[in-house]
């Protein structure tokens, strides 16, 4: 729970540092906001580890296919990374580039989800009476 | 909280290089000022890149990327 105070502190410190540096050097201000985002994300990931391990242990008890679960985690990872990169591009003032990164992430997720879709289709085809 | 120090470091490097380049510009050594600015930028970019590399490595191991 106390991680939220750390995140708030890092966010406020980054904000003030950006405000101080921006009139002097605007390119460094972008780098500072980037570093603040990375630090906050690393903090979030360290608390996300517990949730992921819990979900993995529950899924192991249900006997679900391990490949499917790891595919889902990969898709979540792609989503987080593209979201982070897109917001970083928007901070740097080129939001259009961030939108293209998001589009790339969507396409990659679609390609990664294709095996799941094909497996569902084969199951449905087996169920159908011929 | 080892991560916050890097924010202060980058802000300090930015302010110091700005002051140095201003002083060199006043002294009439414009090109040396440009090189000082460039050196500061490269140092900061190396720091930021190592941090982002750590982040991507963590996400790779966490979300089962081979």
N, CA and C atoms of all chains as a GROMACS GRO file, in nm:
protein
  588
    1UNK      N    1   0.082  -0.120   0.000
    1UNK     CA    2   0.000   0.000   0.000
    1UNK      C    3   0.086   0.126   0.000
    2UNK      N    4   0.201   0.120   0.071
    2UNK     CA    5   0.281   0.242   0.080
    2UNK      C    6   0.355   0.270  -0.050
    3UNK      N    7   0.339   0.180  -0.149
    3UNK     CA    8   0.406   0.206  -0.277
    3UNK      C    9   0.340   0.324  -0.348
    4UNK      N   10   0.212   0.349  -0.316
    4UNK     CA   11   0.143   0.460  -0.384
    4UNK      C   12   0.205   0.593  -0.341
    5UNK      N   13   0.252   0.600  -0.213
    5UNK     CA   14   0.316   0.724  -0.170
    5UNK      C   15   0.448   0.745  -0.243
    6UNK      N   16   0.521   0.633  -0.264
    6UNK     CA   17   0.645   0.643  -0.341
    6UNK      C   18   0.617   0.693  -0.483
    7UNK      N   19   0.511   0.636  -0.546
    7UNK     CA   20   0.480   0.675  -0.684
    7UNK      C   21   0.441   0.822  -0.690
    8UNK      N   22   0.359   0.865  -0.592
    8UNK     CA   23   0.319   1.007  -0.589
    8UNK      C   24   0.441   1.095  -0.571
    9UNK      N   25   0.534   1.054  -0.483
    9UNK     CA   26   0.653   1.134  -0.459
    9UNK      C   27   0.739   1.146  -0.584
   10UNK      N   28   0.760   1.033  -0.651
   10UNK     CA   29   0.841   1.037  -0.773
   10UNK      C   30   0.774   1.124  -0.879
   11UNK      N   31   0.641   1.112  -0.890
   11UNK     CA   32   0.569   1.193  -0.989
   11UNK      C   33   0.583   1.341  -0.961
   12UNK      N   34   0.565   1.381  -0.833
   12UNK     CA   35   0.574   1.524  -0.800
   12UNK      C   36   0.716   1.577  -0.821
   13UNK      N   37   0.816   1.496  -0.778
   13UNK     CA   38   0.956   1.541  -0.793
   13UNK      C   39   0.990   1.557  -0.941
   14UNK      N   40   0.946   1.459  -1.022
   14UNK     CA   41   0.972   1.468  -1.165
   14UNK      C   42   0.907   1.591  -1.225
   15UNK      N   43   0.783   1.616  -1.182
   15UNK     CA   44   0.708   1.731  -1.235
   15UNK      C   45   0.781   1.861  -1.204
   16UNK      N   46   0.826   1.875  -1.077
   16UNK     CA   47   0.894   1.999  -1.038
   16UNK      C   48   1.027   2.012  -1.112
   17UNK      N   49   1.101   1.900  -1.125
   17UNK     CA   50   1.230   1.905  -1.195
   17UNK      C   51   1.210   1.945  -1.341
   18UNK      N   52   1.104   1.891  -1.404
   18UNK     CA   53   1.076   1.928  -1.543
   18UNK      C   54   1.044   2.077  -1.552
   19UNK      N   55   0.965   2.126  -1.455
   19UNK     CA   56   0.930   2.269  -1.457
   19UNK      C   57   1.052   2.357  -1.442
   20UNK      N   58   1.150   2.311  -1.356
   20UNK     CA   59   1.270   2.392  -1.335
   20UNK      C   60   1.357   2.392  -1.459
   21UNK      N   61   1.375   2.273  -1.520
   21UNK     CA   62   1.473   2.259  -1.627
   21UNK      C   63   1.418   2.309  -1.761
   22UNK      N   64   1.286   2.303  -1.777
   22UNK     CA   65   1.228   2.330  -1.910
   22UNK      C   66   1.265   2.468  -1.968
   23UNK      N   67   1.258   2.577  -1.890
   23UNK     CA   68   1.297   2.704  -1.953
   23UNK      C   69   1.444   2.711  -1.990
   24UNK      N   70   1.530   2.633  -1.922
   24UNK     CA   71   1.672   2.638  -1.951
   24UNK      C   72   1.707   2.547  -2.068
   25UNK      N   73   1.667   2.419  -2.056
   25UNK     CA   74   1.698   2.321  -2.161
   25UNK      C   75   1.574   2.236  -2.182
   26UNK      N   76   1.505   2.255  -2.292
   26UNK     CA   77   1.379   2.183  -2.310
   26UNK      C   78   1.403   2.037  -2.346
   27UNK      N   79   1.520   2.003  -2.405
   27UNK     CA   80   1.544   1.863  -2.441
   27UNK      C   81   1.571   1.779  -2.317
   28UNK      N   82   1.639   1.839  -2.218
   28UNK     CA   83   1.663   1.765  -2.094
   28UNK      C   84   1.533   1.744  -2.017
   29UNK      N   85   1.440   1.839  -2.028
   29UNK     CA   86   1.312   1.823  -1.959
   29UNK      C   87   1.240   1.698  -2.009
   30UNK      N   88   1.248   1.674  -2.142
   30UNK     CA   89   1.186   1.553  -2.197
   30UNK      C   90   1.252   1.428  -2.141
   31UNK      N   91   1.387   1.430  -2.131
   31UNK     CA   92   1.457   1.312  -2.077
   31UNK      C   93   1.419   1.289  -1.931
   32UNK      N   94   1.405   1.399  -1.855
   32UNK     CA   95   1.370   1.383  -1.713
   32UNK      C   96   1.232   1.321  -1.699
   33UNK      N   97   1.136   1.367  -1.779
   33UNK     CA   98   1.002   1.308  -1.768
   33UNK      C   99   1.005   1.162  -1.810
   34UNK      N  100   1.090   1.130  -1.908
   34UNK     CA  101   1.105   0.990  -1.950
   34UNK      C  102   1.157   0.904  -1.835
   35UNK      N  103   1.261   0.953  -1.766
   35UNK     CA  104   1.318   0.877  -1.656
   35UNK      C  105   1.217   0.861  -1.543
   36UNK      N  106   1.141   0.968  -1.513
   36UNK     CA  107   1.039   0.956  -1.409
   36UNK      C  108   0.938   0.849  -1.444
   37UNK      N  109   0.896   0.845  -1.570
   37UNK     CA  110   0.802   0.742  -1.612
   37UNK      C  111   0.860   0.602  -1.597
   38UNK      N  112   0.989   0.587  -1.633
   38UNK     CA  113   1.052   0.454  -1.621
   38UNK      C  114   1.058   0.411  -1.475
   39UNK      N  115   1.093   0.506  -1.384
   39UNK     CA  116   1.105   0.470  -1.243
   39UNK      C  117   0.969   0.428  -1.188
   40UNK      N  118   0.864   0.505  -1.224
   40UNK     CA  119   0.731   0.469  -1.175
   40UNK      C  120   0.690   0.333  -1.228
   41UNK      N  121   0.721   0.306  -1.355
   41UNK     CA  122   0.683   0.178  -1.415
   41UNK      C  123   0.756   0.062  -1.347
   42UNK      N  124   0.885   0.081  -1.314
   42UNK     CA  125   0.959  -0.025  -1.246
   42UNK      C  126   0.897  -0.054  -1.109
   43UNK      N  127   0.856   0.053  -1.037
   43UNK     CA  128   0.789   0.032  -0.908
   43UNK      C  129   0.660  -0.047  -0.925
   44UNK      N  130   0.581  -0.011  -1.028
   44UNK     CA  131   0.456  -0.082  -1.052
   44UNK      C  132   0.484  -0.228  -1.082
   45UNK      N  133   0.587  -0.255  -1.164
   45UNK     CA  134   0.617  -0.392  -1.205
   45UNK      C  135   0.654  -0.478  -1.084
   46UNK      N  136   0.728  -0.418  -0.988
   46UNK     CA  137   0.769  -0.498  -0.873
   46UNK      C  138   0.648  -0.542  -0.791
   47UNK      N  139   0.541  -0.461  -0.790
   47UNK     CA  140   0.422  -0.507  -0.717
   47UNK      C  141   0.333  -0.591  -0.806
   48UNK      N  142   0.352  -0.581  -0.937
   48UNK     CA  143   0.272  -0.663  -1.029
   48UNK      C  144   0.320  -0.808  -1.028
   49UNK      N  145   0.447  -0.829  -0.989
   49UNK     CA  146   0.503  -0.964  -0.988
   49UNK      C  147   0.421  -1.057  -0.900
   50UNK      N  148   0.380  -1.007  -0.781
   50UNK     CA  149   0.304  -1.092  -0.689
   50UNK      C  150   0.171  -1.133  -0.752
   51UNK      N  151   0.104  -1.037  -0.818
   51UNK     CA  152  -0.025  -1.068  -0.880
   51UNK      C  153  -0.007  -1.173  -0.989
   52UNK      N  154   0.100  -1.158  -1.070
   52UNK     CA  155   0.121  -1.251  -1.181
   52UNK      C  156   0.150  -1.392  -1.129
   53UNK      N  157   0.233  -1.400  -1.023
   53UNK     CA  158   0.264  -1.533  -0.971
   53UNK      C  159   0.138  -1.598  -0.912
   54UNK      N  160   0.052  -1.516  -0.849
   54UNK     CA  161  -0.074  -1.571  -0.795
   54UNK      C  162  -0.161  -1.624  -0.908
   55UNK      N  163  -0.175  -1.546  -1.015
   55UNK     CA  164  -0.258  -1.590  -1.128
   55UNK      C  165  -0.201  -1.718  -1.188
   56UNK      N  166  -0.066  -1.727  -1.196
   56UNK     CA  167  -0.005  -1.847  -1.252
   56UNK      C  168  -0.033  -1.969  -1.167
   57UNK      N  169  -0.026  -1.954  -1.032
   57UNK     CA  170  -0.050  -2.070  -0.947
   57UNK      C  171  -0.195  -2.114  -0.957
   58UNK      N  172  -0.289  -2.019  -0.965
   58UNK     CA  173  -0.431  -2.055  -0.980
   58UNK      C  174  -0.452  -2.129  -1.111
   59UNK      N  175  -0.389  -2.078  -1.218
   59UNK     CA  176  -0.407  -2.141  -1.349
   59UNK      C  177  -0.347  -2.280  -1.350
   60UNK      N  178  -0.237  -2.302  -1.277
   60UNK     CA  179  -0.179  -2.436  -1.272
   60UNK      C  180  -0.272  -2.532  -1.202
   61UNK      N  181  -0.348  -2.484  -1.101
   61UNK     CA  182  -0.440  -2.573  -1.032
   61UNK      C  183  -0.558  -2.611  -1.120
   62UNK      N  184  -0.600  -2.520  -1.210
   62UNK     CA  185  -0.711  -2.556  -1.298
   62UNK      C  186  -0.666  -2.646  -1.411
   63UNK      N  187  -0.537  -2.663  -1.432
   63UNK     CA  188  -0.490  -2.752  -1.537
   63UNK      C  189  -0.502  -2.694  -1.676
   64UNK      N  190  -0.501  -2.560  -1.688
   64UNK     CA  191  -0.510  -2.497  -1.820
   64UNK      C  192  -0.375  -2.511  -1.890
   65UNK      N  193  -0.378  -2.502  -2.024
   65UNK     CA  194  -0.256  -2.516  -2.100
   65UNK      C  195  -0.160  -2.400  -2.068
   66UNK      N  196  -0.035  -2.436  -2.036
   66UNK     CA  197   0.061  -2.333  -1.996
   66UNK      C  198   0.096  -2.238  -2.108
   67UNK      N  199   0.092  -2.289  -2.232
   67UNK     CA  200   0.127  -2.203  -2.345
   67UNK      C  201   0.027  -2.090  -2.361
   68UNK      N  202  -0.102  -2.122  -2.340
   68UNK     CA  203  -0.205  -2.020  -2.355
   68UNK      C  204  -0.184  -1.909  -2.253
   69UNK      N  205  -0.154  -1.948  -2.128
   69UNK     CA  206  -0.138  -1.848  -2.024
   69UNK      C  207  -0.017  -1.759  -2.052
   70UNK      N  208   0.092  -1.821  -2.098
   70UNK     CA  209   0.210  -1.738  -2.126
   70UNK      C  210   0.184  -1.646  -2.244
   71UNK      N  211   0.099  -1.691  -2.338
   71UNK     CA  212   0.061  -1.604  -2.449
   71UNK      C  213  -0.017  -1.483  -2.399
   72UNK      N  214  -0.107  -1.508  -2.304
   72UNK     CA  215  -0.186  -1.397  -2.248
   72UNK      C  216  -0.093  -1.298  -2.178
   73UNK      N  217   0.007  -1.350  -2.103
   73UNK     CA  218   0.098  -1.259  -2.035
   73UNK      C  219   0.182  -1.180  -2.135
   74UNK      N  220   0.222  -1.247  -2.245
   74UNK     CA  221   0.298  -1.175  -2.348
   74UNK      C  222   0.215  -1.062  -2.405
   75UNK      N  223   0.084  -1.089  -2.429
   75UNK     CA  224  -0.001  -0.986  -2.486
   75UNK      C  225  -0.015  -0.869  -2.388
   76UNK      N  226  -0.027  -0.902  -2.257
   76UNK     CA  227  -0.035  -0.794  -2.157
   76UNK      C  228   0.093  -0.712  -2.158
   77UNK      N  229   0.208  -0.780  -2.170
   77UNK     CA  230   0.336  -0.710  -2.173
   77UNK      C  231   0.347  -0.617  -2.293
   78UNK      N  232   0.304  -0.666  -2.410
   78UNK     CA  233   0.306  -0.580  -2.530
   78UNK      C  234   0.219  -0.458  -2.508
   79UNK      N  235   0.102  -0.480  -2.446
   79UNK     CA  236   0.013  -0.368  -2.419
   79UNK      C  237   0.076  -0.264  -2.330
   80UNK      N  238   0.139  -0.308  -2.218
   80UNK     CA  239   0.203  -0.213  -2.127
   80UNK      C  240   0.314  -0.137  -2.197
   81UNK      N  241   0.400  -0.210  -2.272
   81UNK     CA  242   0.515  -0.144  -2.335
   81UNK      C  243   0.470  -0.042  -2.439
   82UNK      N  244   0.370  -0.078  -2.521
   82UNK     CA  245   0.327   0.017  -2.624
   82UNK      C  246   0.260   0.137  -2.560
   83UNK      N  247   0.183   0.112  -2.453
   83UNK     CA  248   0.118   0.225  -2.384
   83UNK      C  249   0.223   0.322  -2.330
   84UNK      N  250   0.327   0.263  -2.266
   84UNK     CA  251   0.434   0.346  -2.208
   84UNK      C  252   0.504   0.427  -2.317
   85UNK      N  253   0.538   0.359  -2.428
   85UNK     CA  254   0.609   0.429  -2.536
   85UNK      C  255   0.523   0.538  -2.598
   86UNK      N  256   0.392   0.509  -2.613
   86UNK     CA  257   0.305   0.609  -2.675
   86UNK      C  258   0.292   0.731  -2.586
   87UNK      N  259   0.282   0.710  -2.454
   87UNK     CA  260   0.269   0.827  -2.367
   87UNK      C  261   0.400   0.906  -2.362
   88UNK      N  262   0.515   0.832  -2.377
   88UNK     CA  263   0.643   0.902  -2.380
   88UNK      C  264   0.654   0.988  -2.506
   89UNK      N  265   0.608   0.935  -2.620
   89UNK     CA  266   0.610   1.014  -2.743
   89UNK      C  267   0.519   1.135  -2.729
   90UNK      N  268   0.403   1.117  -2.663
   90UNK     CA  269   0.311   1.229  -2.646
   90UNK      C  270   0.374   1.336  -2.556
   91UNK      N  271   0.450   1.292  -2.453
   91UNK     CA  272   0.521   1.388  -2.367
   91UNK      C  273   0.622   1.467  -2.448
   92UNK      N  274   0.690   1.399  -2.540
   92UNK     CA  275   0.795   1.465  -2.617
   92UNK      C  276   0.737   1.553  -2.727
   93UNK      N  277   0.604   1.555  -2.740
   93UNK     CA  278   0.542   1.646  -2.833
   93UNK      C  279   0.512   1.589  -2.969
   94UNK      N  280   0.536   1.457  -2.988
   94UNK     CA  281   0.500   1.395  -3.116
   94UNK      C  282   0.400   1.284  -3.089
   95UNK      N  283   0.277   1.327  -3.063
   95UNK     CA  284   0.173   1.230  -3.030
   95UNK      C  285   0.134   1.142  -3.146
   96UNK      N  286   0.153   1.190  -3.269
   96UNK     CA  287   0.118   1.109  -3.384
   96UNK      C  288   0.204   0.985  -3.394
   97UNK      N  289   0.333   1.001  -3.358
   97UNK     CA  290   0.422   0.884  -3.358
   97UNK      C  291   0.378   0.782  -3.253
   98UNK      N  292   0.332   0.833  -3.136
   98UNK     CA  293   0.282   0.742  -3.033
   98UNK      C  294   0.161   0.665  -3.080
   99UNK      N  295   0.072   0.733  -3.157
   99UNK     CA  296  -0.044   0.662  -3.210
   99UNK      C  297  -0.001   0.550  -3.304
  100UNK      N  298   0.106   0.575  -3.382
  100UNK     CA  299   0.153   0.469  -3.471
  100UNK      C  300   0.212   0.353  -3.392
  101UNK      N  301   0.280   0.383  -3.281
  101UNK     CA  302   0.331   0.276  -3.196
  101UNK      C  303   0.216   0.193  -3.140
  102UNK      N  304   0.107   0.261  -3.100
  102UNK     CA  305  -0.010   0.189  -3.051
  102UNK      C  306  -0.068   0.100  -3.159
  103UNK      N  307  -0.073   0.152  -3.282
  103UNK     CA  308  -0.125   0.071  -3.393
  103UNK      C  309  -0.038  -0.053  -3.413
  104UNK      N  310   0.096  -0.033  -3.407
  104UNK     CA  311   0.186  -0.148  -3.419
  104UNK      C  312   0.162  -0.250  -3.310
  105UNK      N  313   0.140  -0.200  -3.186
  105UNK     CA  314   0.112  -0.293  -3.077
  105UNK      C  315  -0.015  -0.372  -3.101
  106UNK      N  316  -0.118  -0.305  -3.156
  106UNK     CA  317  -0.244  -0.376  -3.184
  106UNK      C  318  -0.221  -0.486  -3.287
  107UNK      N  319  -0.144  -0.452  -3.393
  107UNK     CA  320  -0.120  -0.552  -3.498
  107UNK      C  321  -0.042  -0.671  -3.440
  108UNK      N  322   0.060  -0.641  -3.356
  108UNK     CA  323   0.140  -0.749  -3.297
  108UNK      C  324   0.053  -0.838  -3.209
  109UNK      N  325  -0.038  -0.774  -3.132
  109UNK     CA  326  -0.126  -0.853  -3.045
  109UNK      C  327  -0.217  -0.941  -3.128
  110UNK      N  328  -0.268  -0.886  -3.240
  110UNK     CA  329  -0.355  -0.967  -3.328
  110UNK      C  330  -0.279  -1.088  -3.380
  111UNK      N  331  -0.153  -1.065  -3.425
  111UNK     CA  332  -0.075  -1.177  -3.478
  111UNK      C  333  -0.048  -1.280  -3.370
  112UNK      N  334  -0.021  -1.230  -3.246
  112UNK     CA  335   0.007  -1.326  -3.138
  112UNK      C  336  -0.117  -1.403  -3.098
  113UNK      N  337  -0.236  -1.343  -3.116
  113UNK     CA  338  -0.359  -1.410  -3.075
  113UNK      C  339  -0.411  -1.506  -3.181
  114UNK      N  340  -0.350  -1.507  -3.299
  114UNK     CA  341  -0.400  -1.594  -3.407
  114UNK      C  342  -0.402  -1.743  -3.368
  115UNK      N  343  -0.296  -1.798  -3.300
  115UNK     CA  344  -0.305  -1.939  -3.261
  115UNK      C  345  -0.424  -1.971  -3.173
  116UNK      N  346  -0.459  -1.878  -3.081
  116UNK     CA  347  -0.576  -1.902  -2.995
  116UNK      C  348  -0.702  -1.908  -3.080
  117UNK      N  349  -0.714  -1.813  -3.175
  117UNK     CA  350  -0.834  -1.810  -3.259
  117UNK      C  351  -0.845  -1.938  -3.342
  118UNK      N  352  -0.731  -1.983  -3.397
  118UNK     CA  353  -0.737  -2.105  -3.479
  118UNK      C  354  -0.771  -2.226  -3.392
  119UNK      N  355  -0.721  -2.230  -3.268
  119UNK     CA  356  -0.753  -2.346  -3.184
  119UNK      C  357  -0.901  -2.346  -3.149
  120UNK      N  358  -0.959  -2.226  -3.123
  120UNK     CA  359  -1.103  -2.219  -3.097
  120UNK      C  360  -1.180  -2.267  -3.219
  121UNK      N  361  -1.137  -2.224  -3.338
  121UNK     CA  362  -1.208  -2.262  -3.460
  121UNK      C  363  -1.201  -2.413  -3.481
  122UNK      N  364  -1.084  -2.474  -3.454
  122UNK     CA  365  -1.076  -2.619  -3.473
  122UNK      C  366  -1.165  -2.692  -3.374
  123UNK      N  367  -1.173  -2.641  -3.249
  123UNK     CA  368  -1.262  -2.705  -3.151
  123UNK      C  369  -1.406  -2.697  -3.197
  124UNK      N  370  -1.446  -2.580  -3.249
  124UNK     CA  371  -1.584  -2.563  -3.296
  124UNK      C  372  -1.610  -2.656  -3.415
  125UNK      N  373  -1.512  -2.667  -3.506
  125UNK     CA  374  -1.531  -2.753  -3.620
  125UNK      C  375  -1.544  -2.899  -3.580
  126UNK      N  376  -1.471  -2.941  -3.473
  126UNK     CA  377  -1.485  -3.078  -3.427
  126UNK      C  378  -1.622  -3.103  -3.367
  127UNK      N  379  -1.676  -2.999  -3.299
  127UNK     CA  380  -1.806  -3.015  -3.235
  127UNK      C  381  -1.919  -3.023  -3.338
  128UNK      N  382  -1.901  -2.956  -3.451
  128UNK     CA  383  -2.008  -2.954  -3.550
  128UNK      C  384  -2.027  -3.093  -3.609
  129UNK      N  385  -2.153  -3.134  -3.626
  129UNK     CA  386  -2.177  -3.262  -3.694
  129UNK      C  387  -2.152  -3.248  -3.843
  130UNK      N  388  -2.079  -3.343  -3.898
  130UNK     CA  389  -2.048  -3.334  -4.041
  130UNK      C  390  -2.152  -3.408  -4.124
  131UNK      N  391   1.432   0.352  -0.262
  131UNK     CA  392   1.415   0.475  -0.338
  131UNK      C  393   1.546   0.514  -0.405
  132UNK      N  394   1.610   0.416  -0.469
  132UNK     CA  395   1.737   0.449  -0.533
  132UNK      C  396   1.715   0.520  -0.666
  133UNK      N  397   1.588   0.520  -0.713
  133UNK     CA  398   1.566   0.568  -0.848
  133UNK      C  399   1.555   0.719  -0.860
  134UNK      N  400   1.518   0.786  -0.747
  134UNK     CA  401   1.488   0.930  -0.757
  134UNK      C  402   1.614   1.010  -0.782
  135UNK      N  403   1.728   0.954  -0.733
  135UNK     CA  404   1.853   1.031  -0.746
  135UNK      C  405   1.884   1.061  -0.892
  136UNK      N  406   1.848   0.970  -0.982
  136UNK     CA  407   1.885   0.991  -1.122
  136UNK      C  408   1.810   1.111  -1.180
  137UNK      N  409   1.689   1.138  -1.127
  137UNK     CA  410   1.616   1.256  -1.175
  137UNK      C  411   1.693   1.383  -1.137
  138UNK      N  412   1.737   1.387  -1.007
  138UNK     CA  413   1.814   1.505  -0.964
  138UNK      C  414   1.944   1.516  -1.043
  139UNK      N  415   2.007   1.400  -1.069
  139UNK     CA  416   2.133   1.401  -1.145
  139UNK      C  417   2.111   1.463  -1.282
  140UNK      N  418   2.005   1.419  -1.352
  140UNK     CA  419   1.983   1.469  -1.488
  140UNK      C  420   1.950   1.617  -1.485
  141UNK      N  421   1.867   1.658  -1.386
  141UNK     CA  422   1.834   1.801  -1.377
  141UNK      C  423   1.959   1.882  -1.351
  142UNK      N  424   2.048   1.830  -1.262
  142UNK     CA  425   2.171   1.904  -1.230
  142UNK      C  426   2.261   1.913  -1.353
  143UNK      N  427   2.274   1.802  -1.426
  143UNK     CA  428   2.358   1.804  -1.547
  143UNK      C  429   2.305   1.905  -1.647
  144UNK      N  430   2.172   1.908  -1.662
  144UNK     CA  431   2.113   2.004  -1.755
  144UNK      C  432   2.142   2.147  -1.716
  145UNK      N  433   2.121   2.178  -1.587
  145UNK     CA  434   2.145   2.316  -1.543
  145UNK      C  435   2.292   2.353  -1.556
  146UNK      N  436   2.382   2.259  -1.516
  146UNK     CA  437   2.526   2.290  -1.521
  146UNK      C  438   2.571   2.312  -1.665
  147UNK      N  439   2.527   2.224  -1.756
  147UNK     CA  440   2.571   2.243  -1.895
  147UNK      C  441   2.514   2.372  -1.953
  148UNK      N  442   2.391   2.408  -1.911
  148UNK     CA  443   2.336   2.534  -1.960
  148UNK      C  444   2.421   2.652  -1.913
  149UNK      N  445   2.461   2.649  -1.782
  149UNK     CA  446   2.543   2.757  -1.728
  149UNK      C  447   2.678   2.762  -1.799
  150UNK      N  448   2.740   2.642  -1.817
  150UNK     CA  449   2.872   2.637  -1.881
  150UNK      C  450   2.866   2.692  -2.022
  151UNK      N  451   2.762   2.653  -2.096
  151UNK     CA  452   2.754   2.700  -2.234
  151UNK      C  453   2.728   2.851  -2.238
  152UNK      N  454   2.650   2.902  -2.142
  152UNK     CA  455   2.629   3.047  -2.135
  152UNK      C  456   2.760   3.121  -2.110
  153UNK      N  457   2.839   3.066  -2.012
  153UNK     CA  458   2.967   3.132  -1.978
  153UNK      C  459   3.060   3.131  -2.098
  154UNK      N  460   3.068   3.014  -2.166
  154UNK     CA  461   3.158   3.004  -2.281
  154UNK      C  462   3.111   3.096  -2.394
  155UNK      N  463   2.978   3.110  -2.404
  155UNK     CA  464   2.928   3.199  -2.509
  155UNK      C  465   2.964   3.344  -2.477
  156UNK      N  466   2.956   3.380  -2.348
  156UNK     CA  467   2.995   3.516  -2.309
  156UNK      C  468   3.143   3.540  -2.336
  157UNK      N  469   3.224   3.432  -2.317
  157UNK     CA  470   3.367   3.446  -2.337
  157UNK      C  471   3.404   3.440  -2.485
  158UNK      N  472   3.305   3.420  -2.569
  158UNK     CA  473   3.331   3.421  -2.712
  158UNK      C  474   3.378   3.289  -2.768
  159UNK      N  475   3.367   3.179  -2.687
  159UNK     CA  476   3.408   3.047  -2.736
  159UNK      C  477   3.282   2.966  -2.763
  160UNK      N  478   3.220   2.998  -2.872
  160UNK     CA  479   3.089   2.940  -2.902
  160UNK      C  480   3.098   2.791  -2.928
  161UNK      N  481   3.201   2.749  -3.005
  161UNK     CA  482   3.203   2.609  -3.046
  161UNK      C  483   3.234   2.516  -2.929
  162UNK      N  484   3.319   2.563  -2.834
  162UNK     CA  485   3.345   2.481  -2.715
  162UNK      C  486   3.218   2.468  -2.632
  163UNK      N  487   3.138   2.574  -2.628
  163UNK     CA  488   3.010   2.566  -2.558
  163UNK      C  489   2.918   2.464  -2.619
  164UNK      N  490   2.917   2.459  -2.752
  164UNK     CA  491   2.835   2.359  -2.820
  164UNK      C  492   2.880   2.219  -2.784
  165UNK      N  493   3.014   2.198  -2.777
  165UNK     CA  494   3.064   2.065  -2.744
  165UNK      C  495   3.030   2.027  -2.601
  166UNK      N  496   3.034   2.126  -2.510
  166UNK     CA  497   2.997   2.098  -2.370
  166UNK      C  498   2.851   2.055  -2.362
  167UNK      N  499   2.765   2.128  -2.434
  167UNK     CA  500   2.623   2.091  -2.437
  167UNK      C  501   2.604   1.950  -2.490
  168UNK      N  502   2.678   1.920  -2.598
  168UNK     CA  503   2.665   1.788  -2.661
  168UNK      C  504   2.712   1.678  -2.565
  169UNK      N  505   2.823   1.704  -2.491
  169UNK     CA  506   2.873   1.605  -2.396
  169UNK      C  507   2.772   1.578  -2.286
  170UNK      N  508   2.712   1.685  -2.234
  170UNK     CA  509   2.609   1.666  -2.130
  170UNK      C  510   2.494   1.584  -2.181
  171UNK      N  511   2.451   1.615  -2.304
  171UNK     CA  512   2.337   1.541  -2.362
  171UNK      C  513   2.371   1.394  -2.376
  172UNK      N  514   2.495   1.364  -2.421
  172UNK     CA  515   2.532   1.223  -2.442
  172UNK      C  516   2.537   1.148  -2.309
  173UNK      N  517   2.593   1.213  -2.205
  173UNK     CA  518   2.598   1.149  -2.073
  173UNK      C  519   2.457   1.115  -2.025
  174UNK      N  520   2.366   1.213  -2.038
  174UNK     CA  521   2.229   1.190  -1.991
  174UNK      C  522   2.162   1.081  -2.073
  175UNK      N  523   2.186   1.080  -2.204
  175UNK     CA  524   2.120   0.979  -2.288
  175UNK      C  525   2.171   0.839  -2.252
  176UNK      N  526   2.301   0.827  -2.220
  176UNK     CA  527   2.353   0.695  -2.179
  176UNK      C  528   2.286   0.650  -2.050
  177UNK      N  529   2.270   0.743  -1.954
  177UNK     CA  530   2.203   0.706  -1.829
  177UNK      C  531   2.060   0.660  -1.854
  178UNK      N  532   1.988   0.738  -1.936
  178UNK     CA  533   1.848   0.706  -1.963
  178UNK      C  534   1.837   0.572  -2.036
  179UNK      N  535   1.930   0.548  -2.130
  179UNK     CA  536   1.921   0.424  -2.207
  179UNK      C  537   1.944   0.302  -2.119
  180UNK      N  538   2.039   0.312  -2.023
  180UNK     CA  539   2.060   0.197  -1.935
  180UNK      C  540   1.936   0.171  -1.850
  181UNK      N  541   1.871   0.280  -1.808
  181UNK     CA  542   1.749   0.264  -1.726
  181UNK      C  543   1.638   0.197  -1.808
  182UNK      N  544   1.619   0.245  -1.933
  182UNK     CA  545   1.513   0.188  -2.016
  182UNK      C  546   1.545   0.043  -2.051
  183UNK      N  547   1.676   0.012  -2.070
  183UNK     CA  548   1.714  -0.126  -2.095
  183UNK      C  549   1.680  -0.216  -1.977
  184UNK      N  550   1.703  -0.166  -1.855
  184UNK     CA  551   1.664  -0.243  -1.736
  184UNK      C  552   1.515  -0.269  -1.734
  185UNK      N  553   1.438  -0.163  -1.766
  185UNK     CA  554   1.292  -0.178  -1.764
  185UNK      C  555   1.248  -0.283  -1.865
  186UNK      N  556   1.302  -0.277  -1.987
  186UNK     CA  557   1.258  -0.372  -2.089
  186UNK      C  558   1.300  -0.515  -2.052
  187UNK      N  559   1.420  -0.529  -1.991
  187UNK     CA  560   1.462  -0.662  -1.946
  187UNK      C  561   1.371  -0.717  -1.840
  188UNK      N  562   1.329  -0.629  -1.745
  188UNK     CA  563   1.237  -0.675  -1.641
  188UNK      C  564   1.106  -0.721  -1.700
  189UNK      N  565   1.053  -0.641  -1.795
  189UNK     CA  566   0.924  -0.679  -1.854
  189UNK      C  567   0.938  -0.808  -1.934
  190UNK      N  568   1.053  -0.824  -2.002
  190UNK     CA  569   1.074  -0.946  -2.080
  190UNK      C  570   1.072  -1.069  -1.991
  191UNK      N  571   1.144  -1.064  -1.878
  191UNK     CA  572   1.145  -1.181  -1.792
  191UNK      C  573   1.012  -1.201  -1.724
  192UNK      N  574   0.941  -1.091  -1.693
  192UNK     CA  575   0.817  -1.104  -1.617
  192UNK      C  576   0.706  -1.162  -1.701
  193UNK      N  577   0.697  -1.121  -1.828
  193UNK     CA  578   0.585  -1.165  -1.910
  193UNK      C  579   0.622  -1.279  -2.003
  194UNK      N  580   0.723  -1.360  -1.963
  194UNK     CA  581   0.750  -1.487  -2.030
  194UNK      C  582   0.799  -1.474  -2.174
  195UNK      N  583   0.855  -1.360  -2.212
  195UNK     CA  584   0.914  -1.355  -2.344
  195UNK      C  585   1.040  -1.440  -2.344
  196UNK      N  586   1.055  -1.521  -2.447
  196UNK     CA  587   1.172  -1.609  -2.450
  196UNK      C  588   1.296  -1.525  -2.455
   0.00000   0.00000   0.00000
